[in-house]
Amino acid sequence: MAFVQERTIEQAWRMVLWTCARYGYRYVVEKGSYEGQIRKQLDHLTVIIEEPGTRPLAVYMPENTGIPAPTSEEKIHSYFYEYLVTDTKEDKEDYTYGQYIAPQLPTVIDLLNSSAGATNQACMTIGDPQSIKLADPPCLRVVDFKVVDGKLNMSLFFRSWDIFVGFPENLGGLQLLKEYILMHLNFPVQDGPIIAYSSGAHIYEQYFPIVNLLNAHKC
């Protein structure tokens, strides 16, 4: 079990990489993405990001390192618009999170507004009974909103989570989703933390060399 608490998305990303490199266990993927590859995985990861709205949202890589950044501000905004709040998908896609999120967004906003934040019901689920039959079912399964001490908190559950690329882009886009909801609330409330949990947070073998350059502990 691993617990990480940091101020920003970037700080949390770097600490989670370090934690997985040091404490994760190796196994060969028999079923799922990149079958046959080795993953290094944390079975129970909880991450609290205190100020996820800190800009830039994208993690930074110094130019002289030669290490490509896993995402960018442009990619994060595209991810938000095209994959989180748009309910359409390309023919080659089995699903997008937006297919599930977009229809639930008005209800979440109404639940929060009608209760002035005093509700536990503003929770969106990702997937349906047929999702488990997909070759790659949705990784993000729950997006929950609660107002605590005057702040809008976002809680997330990922059944499986690619730490190197997925973590910073997912959280950047989901922070934009939280800010979108904040814009539509009609009672005093501030931006709050993101609390994310995953039962399978991992680094793929293809990223081991890059992670090894970033960490004293090697994958």
C-alpha positions in Angstrom: 0.0 0.0 0.0 1.4 3.4 -1.0 0.3 6.9 0.1 1.5 10.1 -1.6 0.5 13.6 -0.7 1.9 16.6 -2.6 0.9 20.1 -3.5 0.8 19.9 -7.4 0.2 17.3 -10.1 3.8 17.4 -11.1 5.1 16.9 -7.6 2.7 14.0 -7.1 3.7 12.5 -10.4 7.4 12.5 -9.6 6.8 11.0 -6.1 4.5 8.3 -7.5 7.2 7.3 -10.1 9.8 7.1 -7.3 7.4 5.1 -5.1 6.6 2.6 -7.8 10.3 2.3 -8.9 11.2 1.6 -5.3 8.3 -0.4 -3.9 6.4 -1.8 -6.9 6.6 -5.4 -7.9 7.2 -6.9 -11.4 5.0 -9.2 -13.3 4.4 -10.1 -16.9 1.1 -8.9 -18.4 -1.0 -12.0 -19.4 -4.2 -10.1 -20.1 -4.6 -6.4 -20.9 -2.6 -3.6 -22.6 0.9 -4.5 -23.8 0.5 -8.3 -23.2 3.8 -10.0 -22.8 5.5 -6.8 -21.4 6.7 -6.4 -17.8 4.9 -4.0 -15.5 6.1 -2.7 -12.2 3.0 -2.1 -10.2 1.6 -0.7 -6.9 -1.5 -2.6 -5.9 -3.0 0.1 -3.6 -2.0 3.7 -4.4 -3.7 6.7 -2.8 -2.7 10.1 -4.0 -3.8 13.5 -2.5 -3.0 16.6 -4.5 -3.7 19.7 -2.5 -3.5 22.3 -5.2 -4.1 20.5 -8.5 -5.1 23.7 -10.3 -1.5 25.0 -10.1 -0.3 26.0 -13.5 1.2 24.7 -15.7 -0.8 21.5 -15.4 1.6 19.6 -17.6 4.7 18.2 -16.0 8.0 19.8 -17.0 11.2 18.3 -18.3 14.3 20.4 -18.6 15.4 20.7 -22.2 19.0 19.6 -21.6 17.9 16.2 -20.2 16.8 14.8 -23.6 13.8 13.2 -21.9 10.5 13.8 -23.7 7.7 15.2 -21.5 4.8 12.7 -21.2 2.2 15.4 -22.1 1.7 19.1 -22.7 -0.8 21.9 -21.9 -2.2 21.5 -25.4 -2.6 17.8 -25.1 -4.3 18.2 -21.7 -6.8 20.7 -23.0 -7.5 18.5 -26.1 -8.0 15.5 -23.7 -10.5 17.5 -21.7 -12.5 18.7 -24.7 -12.3 15.6 -26.9 -12.3 12.8 -24.4 -13.9 13.9 -21.1 -16.8 16.3 -22.0 -17.6 15.3 -25.6 -20.0 12.3 -25.9 -18.9 11.2 -29.4 -16.2 8.7 -30.3 -14.2 7.8 -33.4 -15.0 4.6 -35.2 -11.7 3.0 -34.0 -12.5 3.8 -30.3 -14.4 1.3 -28.2 -15.4 4.1 -25.8 -14.5 7.5 -24.5 -14.9 8.7 -20.9 -17.0 11.5 -22.3 -19.7 9.0 -23.4 -20.4 8.4 -19.8 -19.4 11.7 -18.2 -21.2 14.2 -20.6 -24.7 12.8 -20.0 -24.1 12.9 -16.2 -22.6 16.4 -16.0 -25.9 18.4 -15.9 -27.2 16.2 -13.1 -24.0 16.5 -11.1 -24.1 20.3 -11.4 -27.8 20.4 -10.4 -27.2 18.1 -7.4 -24.5 20.4 -6.1 -26.4 23.6 -6.8 -29.7 22.4 -5.4 -28.0 21.3 -2.1 -25.5 24.1 -2.0 -22.9 21.3 -1.8 -24.5 19.4 1.0 -24.8 16.1 -0.8 -23.0 12.8 -1.3 -24.8 12.0 -4.5 -22.7 14.0 -7.1 -20.9 10.9 -8.2 -20.4 9.8 -11.8 -19.7 6.2 -12.9 -17.7 5.2 -16.0 -18.7 2.1 -17.9 -21.8 -0.2 -18.1 -22.4 -3.9 -17.7 -21.0 -4.6 -21.2 -17.7 -2.7 -20.6 -16.1 -5.7 -18.9 -16.3 -7.6 -22.2 -14.2 -5.0 -24.0 -10.6 -5.9 -24.9 -9.5 -2.8 -22.8 -12.3 -1.8 -20.4 -12.3 1.8 -19.0 -9.5 2.4 -16.6 -11.2 5.3 -14.8 -14.4 4.0 -13.2 -15.6 6.7 -10.6 -15.5 10.5 -10.5 -17.0 11.8 -7.3 -17.5 15.4 -6.2 -18.0 16.6 -2.6 -17.9 20.0 -1.0 -15.8 19.9 2.1 -14.9 23.0 4.2 -16.1 25.2 1.4 -13.9 23.5 -1.3 -15.0 21.2 -4.2 -13.1 17.9 -3.8 -12.7 15.4 -6.6 -12.2 11.7 -5.8 -11.2 9.2 -8.5 -10.9 5.5 -8.8 -8.7 3.9 -11.5 -8.9 0.1 -11.8 -5.6 0.4 -13.8 -3.4 3.4 -14.2 -0.4 4.1 -16.4 1.7 6.3 -14.1 4.2 7.7 -16.7 1.9 9.0 -19.4 -1.6 8.5 -18.1 -1.2 10.0 -14.6 -0.3 13.6 -15.6 -2.6 13.8 -18.6 -5.6 12.2 -16.8 -5.2 14.4 -13.8 -4.7 17.6 -15.8 -7.8 16.9 -17.9 -9.9 16.0 -14.8 -8.8 19.1 -13.0 -10.1 21.1 -16.0 -13.4 19.1 -15.6 -13.5 20.2 -11.9 -12.9 23.8 -12.9 -15.7 23.5 -15.5 -18.1 22.4 -12.8 -17.0 25.2 -10.5 -17.8 27.7 -13.2 -21.4 26.4 -13.1 -22.0 26.4 -9.4 -24.2 29.2 -8.0 -23.0 29.1 -4.3 -19.7 30.2 -2.8 -17.2 27.4 -3.2 -13.4 27.2 -3.9 -11.3 24.8 -5.8 -10.3 21.8 -3.7 -8.0 18.8 -3.8 -8.0 15.7 -6.0 -7.9 12.4 -4.1 -7.1 9.5 -6.5 -7.0 5.8 -5.7 -5.8 3.0 -8.0 -5.7 -0.8 -7.4 -3.2 -1.2 -10.2 -0.9 1.8 -10.7 2.0 0.8 -12.9 5.0 1.7 -15.1 5.2 -0.2 -18.4 8.5 -1.8 -19.4 8.8 0.5 -22.4 9.2 3.5 -19.9 11.7 1.8 -17.6 14.8 3.5 -19.2 13.2 7.0 -18.9 12.0 6.4 -15.3 15.5 5.1 -14.4 17.0 8.4 -15.6 14.6 10.3 -13.3 15.0 8.2 -10.2 17.8 7.0 -8.0 15.8 3.7 -7.5 15.6 1.7 -10.8 12.7 -0.2 -12.3 
